[in-house]
């Protein structure tokens, strides 16, 4: 994951160095973010007394599509649709194939955020923080033997929850219409168990202002 973040940072730095600085433009904007996502799936509880091996995949490619409105140089309202990389958790109980099992987590969020900018003089750069709420749609598909997990049954378990979101980022206005940025965002999950784990996403984004 660290290598992917370094690549995104280098790409953004190149874009910033090859353009001139502009201030935030008021009005409606929309854009796309692409980067690394992580689904913080927990280590599942198993049947007591079993010896097992496990593997877990939590990182992968994620993306977000967003639109918002810059109220002024310091405040914006934004909504995001985000798709996270699938997380896979699998176990193999030794000396038997009866208890081999897999859980596949698929997460989508739709959030509404307040975004506070702090322009860095006339450089064209802005630091920002964001906070709001997300509608988290979770689908956990389990294999035939998922009853080895203490709180999952066979089949697919779907759920929808409203969860808090917060994050920070840096953006750069390349001209009065186009902005680029790097953003780190977390959607807070529910406890150690269940279908809504913590969700993290780091994205390089580009947006267009329609005003």
C-alpha positions in Angstrom: 0.0 0.0 0.0 2.9 2.4 0.8 4.3 2.0 -2.8 0.9 2.9 -4.2 0.6 6.0 -2.0 4.1 7.2 -3.0 3.1 6.8 -6.7 0.0 8.8 -6.2 1.9 11.5 -4.4 4.6 11.7 -7.2 1.9 12.0 -9.8 0.2 14.8 -8.0 3.5 16.7 -7.5 4.2 16.5 -11.2 0.8 18.0 -12.0 1.3 20.8 -9.5 4.8 21.7 -10.7 3.7 22.1 -14.3 0.9 24.6 -13.7 0.3 28.1 -12.4 -1.5 28.9 -9.2 -5.1 30.1 -9.0 -7.6 30.7 -6.2 -10.7 28.6 -5.4 -13.5 29.3 -7.7 -17.0 29.5 -6.2 -19.7 27.3 -7.7 -20.5 23.7 -8.6 -17.8 21.2 -9.3 -17.5 17.5 -10.1 -14.6 15.1 -10.3 -13.1 11.6 -10.0 -10.7 10.1 -7.5 -8.6 7.0 -7.9 -6.3 5.3 -5.4 -5.9 2.8 -2.7 -8.7 1.5 -0.4 -8.6 -0.6 2.6 -11.4 -2.6 4.2 -10.4 -3.2 7.9 -12.1 -6.6 8.2 -11.6 -8.2 11.7 -10.0 -11.5 12.5 -13.0 -13.7 12.8 -13.7 -15.9 15.8 -13.6 -19.6 15.0 -14.9 -22.8 16.7 -12.9 -23.3 19.9 -10.2 -26.1 19.8 -9.6 -26.0 16.0 -6.1 -25.6 14.5 -6.3 -23.5 11.4 -4.4 -21.3 9.0 -5.9 -18.1 7.6 -5.3 -15.5 4.9 -6.7 -12.0 4.6 -6.7 -9.4 1.8 -7.7 -5.9 2.8 -6.1 -3.5 0.3 -6.8 -2.8 -3.4 -7.9 -0.3 -6.0 -10.7 2.0 -5.0 -12.4 5.0 -6.6 -14.8 7.8 -5.9 -17.0 10.0 -7.9 -17.9 13.3 -6.3 -19.8 16.6 -6.8 -20.0 19.6 -4.6 -20.4 23.4 -4.3 -17.7 25.9 -3.2 -19.6 28.4 -1.1 -16.5 30.6 -0.7 -12.8 30.3 -0.3 -13.2 28.5 3.0 -16.2 26.3 2.8 -17.8 23.7 0.5 -20.5 21.0 0.6 -19.7 17.7 -1.2 -21.3 14.3 -1.8 -19.2 11.2 -2.8 -20.0 7.8 -4.2 -17.1 5.4 -3.3 -16.4 1.8 -4.2 -13.9 -0.1 -2.1 -11.7 -3.0 -3.2 -13.2 -6.4 -2.2 -11.8 -7.9 1.0 -11.3 -11.6 1.2 -10.9 -13.6 4.5 -10.3 -17.3 4.2 -9.4 -20.1 6.7 -8.4 -23.7 6.4 -8.9 -26.0 9.3 -6.0 -28.6 9.4 -6.6 -32.3 8.7 -10.1 -31.7 7.2 -11.7 -29.9 4.3 -15.1 -29.8 6.1 -14.3 -26.4 7.7 -12.6 -24.5 4.9 -14.5 -21.2 4.6 -14.3 -17.8 2.9 -15.9 -14.4 3.5 -16.0 -11.8 0.8 -16.7 -8.2 1.8 -18.0 -5.7 -0.8 -18.6 -2.1 0.4 -20.1 0.9 -1.3 -20.6 4.3 0.4 -22.6 7.4 -0.4 -21.7 10.3 1.8 -22.5 14.0 2.5 -19.7 16.1 3.7 -18.8 19.6 4.9 -15.4 20.7 3.6 -13.4 23.4 5.3 -10.5 25.0 3.3 -7.4 26.8 4.5 -5.8 28.5 1.5 -2.0 28.8 1.7 -1.5 32.4 0.8 -1.5 32.9 -3.0 0.2 29.6 -3.9 -2.9 27.9 -5.2 -2.6 25.2 -2.6 -5.3 24.6 0.0 -5.3 22.3 3.0 -8.7 21.0 3.9 -10.6 18.9 6.4 -13.9 17.2 5.9 -16.6 15.6 8.1 -20.0 14.2 7.6 -22.0 11.0 7.4 -22.0 8.0 5.0 -24.7 5.6 3.9 -22.7 2.3 3.9 -24.0 -0.5 1.8 -22.3 -3.8 2.8 -22.6 -7.2 1.2 -20.8 -10.2 2.9 -20.9 -13.4 0.9 -19.9 -16.5 2.7 -19.0 -20.0 1.5 -20.8 -23.2 2.3 -18.9 -23.8 5.6 -19.0 -20.3 7.0 -20.6 -21.6 10.1 -17.1 -22.0 11.4 -17.2 -18.2 11.9 -19.0 -17.5 15.2 -21.3 -14.9 13.9 -22.0 -15.7 10.2 -24.3 -18.1 8.6 -24.0 -19.5 5.1 -25.1 -17.3 2.2 -25.0 -13.5 1.7 -25.6 -11.0 4.5 -26.6 -7.5 3.4 -26.8 -4.4 5.6 -27.1 -0.6 5.3 -25.8 1.6 8.1 -25.3 5.4 8.5 -21.7 6.0 9.8 -19.5 9.0 10.5 -16.9 10.1 8.0 -13.8 12.3 8.5 -10.6 13.1 6.6 -8.1 15.6 5.3 -6.4 16.5 2.1 -4.5 19.0 0.0 -5.7 20.5 -3.3 -4.2 22.7 -6.0 -6.0 24.9 -8.4 -4.2 24.5 -11.7 -6.5 27.1 -13.3 -9.9 28.6 -12.6 -11.7 25.5 -13.8 -9.4 22.5 -12.9 -8.2 21.3 -9.5 -6.1 18.4 -8.4 -5.7 16.9 -5.0 -4.8 14.1 -2.6 -7.3 13.0 0.0 -7.3 10.6 2.9 -10.7 9.6 4.3 -12.0 7.2 6.9 -15.5 5.9 7.3 -15.9 4.6 10.9 -17.2 1.0 11.2 -19.1 -0.8 13.9 -17.1 -2.6 16.5 -15.0 -5.7 16.1 -17.6 -7.8 14.4 -20.2 -7.5 11.8 -20.6 -6.4 8.2 -19.5 -2.8 8.4 -15.8 -2.6 9.2 -13.6 0.6 9.2 -13.0 1.9 5.6 -10.0 3.9 4.5 -9.3 5.4 1.1 -6.4 7.5 -0.2 -7.1 9.0 -3.7 -5.5 11.3 -6.3 -8.4 13.4 -7.7 -9.1 15.8 -10.5 -12.2 18.0 -10.6 -13.8 20.6 -12.9 -15.6 23.7 -11.8 -18.6 24.6 -13.9 -18.9 28.2 -12.9 
